[in-house]
Amino acid sequence: MGLAKTEIFTDQQNEIAIFAKVFGHPARIAILQQLFKLDTCFCGGLVDEIGLAQPTISQHLKELKHLGLIKGTVEGTSVCYCIDKENWLKMKEIIIPFLDQDLIDKDNCC
């Protein structure tokens, strides 16, 4: 299997690809939606809210935290999660201009 050769792409292209990967699974979307809906740190069981096994939820939380879209704090034996608002805004600054692109001449296609 070949290497991804990410070094031949711009930083912006690589960042957009990383965000696209994290948004590429419906469980991560559901987790983010749940955290936005609550608009506070969530210390409860996302398992009950999302309907997936705890190890699966934990893996998706790890991916979201690794990217910096969520943050978590340990309180005793539980971990509380919330949206990292600063990083969420940074992500939007990067991805929205990409998504807002439009074709100028729609007749100039196959």
Secondary structure by P-SEA (a helix, b strand, c coil): ccccccccccaaaaaaaaaaaaaccaaaaaaaaaaaaacccccccccccccccaaaaaaaaaaaaaaccbbbbbcccbbbbbbaaaaaaaaaaccccccccccccccccc
